Amino acid sequence: TKFYGAMTCVVEQGETPFDFTTALHSYYGVSHVSKATIEGPFNGATYVDKTQNPPTEAPATSNAWPINAFLEGVFPGLTGPVALADAGRKTRTTIVHSRGFNDYILWNPHGNGE
């Protein structure tokens, strides 16, 4: 088992509180994009689909998301482990959300002409 960690520290040095946003991007290799699925506690959670203009919100209808098309969206306020399953390699990589940000972002440029 391998463990990788990262830490982000934002320091407010003025006297006025402020909002901020940031993202950590993880990239994973798979045997083929058509064989990859993201699995997690998604069913019923709000999904913000950023491929739409303007972005739309709807409840997810499954715990598994195939990566077979362009995908860009957010599950705000979602916590818990998420896994990348690769049927080609017969592997499953679990991503554990331990603290900090409470959003999962699903992004895949596949199928967007890139």
N, C-alpha and C positions, 0 to 999 in steps of 0.2 A: 504494500500500500504506500502510495506517495502522497505527501501533503504539501500543498503550496499555499502560501498566505500572502496577503497584501494589506496595507494599512494606509488610510488617507486621513490627514489631519487638517482641519480648517480652523483657523484662529481668527476671531473677530477682534481687531485691534482698535476699533473705534468705539463710540458710545451708543451707536444705533444698531440694534439687532438687524440681521438681514437673512433672506432666504438664499439658498444655493442649491445647485444640483451638480451631480457628477456621475460618471459611470466607469466601471471597470469592464474592459472587454476581454473576454476569453475566446480563444480560437482553438478548435479541436479538429484533429484529422479523423476522417472516416473513410471506409473502403469506397463508398460511392454515396453521393447525396441522396439518391433514391432509396438507399437502405437505412437511412438515419431517421430516428424518431426521438423527440424530446418528450419525456414522461414526467409527470408531477401532479400535484394536487390542484389541477386546473379546472376540473368539471364544476360548473356553477360560478366560478370566479369571474369577475369583470375583466374583459379583454379590451384594450384600446387598440384598434386597428389603425396604424399610422400609414398604411398603404392607401387609405381612402383620403379624399380631400373634400371637406374637412375630415379629420379622424373621427371614427365612430366607436361607440361602446356597446358591447353586447356580452351576455354571459357565455362562457366557454361551454361546449357541449361534450367534451371528452377530456380524459386525463392524458391522452397521447396526441402529439402534434407531429405529423409526418413533415419532413423537410423536402417537399417536392415542388415548391414554387417560391417566388419572391415572398419574403416574410419580414415584416417589421411591425412590432407591436409591444405593448406593455401590459403586464399583470400588476397593477398597483396594489400595494398592501399585502402581497402574497409572501408567505414564508414557508419554510419546510424544504426538504431535499428535492432536487430535480435530477433526472438522469438522462444522459445521452446514450441511447441504445443503438448499436450498429449491428444489424442482422448479417451483414457481409463478414465482419470479423468475429461475430458472436461475442461481442463485448458490451459492457454496460459501465459507463463512467458516471459516478454519482457526484453531484455538486451540492455541498452542504452549506446552507446559509446559516451562519451562526449568530451574527449580530450586525447592527448597522443599518444598511439600506433594506427597505421592505418592499422592493419591487423586483420582478423578473422581467427582463427584456429579451424577446426572441427576435433575432435578426438573421436573415440569410439572403444575400444578394442574388442567389441562384434564380435564373429565370427573369431577371430584370435587365437583360442585355449586357450584363457585366461578366 
